[in-house]
């Protein structure tokens, strides 16, 4: 496997972890009523969405043969 393919696999794994976390927070939020936990989980959902966006851009660059921008 080429180095670029290995890096892509690593970021695909990271993306899967972020999506799993996002799903967990969204599902948990639906079970909650109100309170500080709701605010915290909404913030965590925002963070997970930021991570998904960031990793998506990296994967797009890698798959397009571009180097990762730091």
C-alpha positions in Angstrom: 0.0 0.0 0.0 1.4 3.4 -0.9 2.1 5.9 1.8 -0.7 8.2 0.6 -3.2 5.4 0.8 -2.1 4.6 4.3 -2.6 8.2 5.3 -6.1 8.2 3.7 -7.0 5.1 5.7 -5.9 6.8 8.9 -8.1 9.9 8.2 -11.0 7.6 7.1 -10.7 6.0 10.5 -10.6 9.4 12.2 -13.7 10.4 10.3 -15.5 7.3 11.4 -14.7 8.1 15.0 -16.0 11.6 14.7 -19.2 10.5 13.0 -19.7 7.9 15.8 -19.2 10.6 18.4 -21.6 12.9 16.6 -24.2 10.2 16.4 -23.8 9.5 20.1 -24.2 13.1 21.1 -27.2 13.6 18.9 -28.9 10.5 20.2 -28.2 11.4 23.8 -29.4 14.9 23.3 -32.8 13.6 22.1 -33.2 11.7 25.4 -32.5 14.7 27.5 -34.9 17.3 28.6 -33.4 20.6 29.5 -30.5 21.8 31.6 -26.8 22.2 31.5 -26.3 18.8 29.8 -28.2 19.9 26.8 -26.0 23.0 26.4 -22.9 20.9 26.8 -24.1 18.3 24.3 -25.0 21.0 21.8 -21.5 22.4 22.1 -20.0 18.9 21.6 -22.1 18.4 18.5 -20.7 21.7 17.1 -17.2 20.5 17.8 -17.8 17.2 16.2 -19.2 18.9 13.1 -16.1 21.1 13.0 -13.9 18.0 13.1 -15.9 16.3 10.4 -15.5 19.4 8.2 -11.7 19.6 8.9 -11.1 15.9 8.2 -13.3 16.0 5.1 -11.1 18.7 3.6 -8.0 16.7 4.4 -9.4 13.6 2.7 -10.5 15.6 -0.3 -6.9 17.0 -0.6 -5.3 13.6 -0.2 -7.7 11.9 -2.7 -7.0 14.7 -5.2 -3.3 14.1 -4.9 -2.7 17.3 -3.0 -0.5 17.7 0.1 -2.2 18.4 3.4 -2.2 22.0 4.4 -1.0 22.5 7.9 
